[in-house]
Amino acid sequence: MIYNIVHSILREAASINGYGLFSFILFFGFFIGVLVWAFSLKKKYLVKMGDLPLDGGECIKTPTDKNQSKKL
């Protein structure tokens, strides 16, 4: 099924000039790249980034480590 779809798209793309075909391939490659990147993200990273807007941003100093600050 997918083979038939891709085959028909590429068959129709033969009538498009070189710039149109290049644009199609560039868009398709970028789209697949973003999908691969999105699915390869770790759950812990996504949770951390999702909680970032809700974090107040206040920093407190811990008595054990004076050089590093810890987020509340």
DAFEN-V320675 format. One line per field, one symbol per residue. ss: DSSP state (A for helix, B for strand, O for the rest). Layout:
ss->???
This chain:
ss->OAAAAAAAAAAAAOOOOAAAAAAAAAAAAAAAAAAAAAAAOOAAAAAAAAAAAAOOOOBBBOOOOOOOBBBO
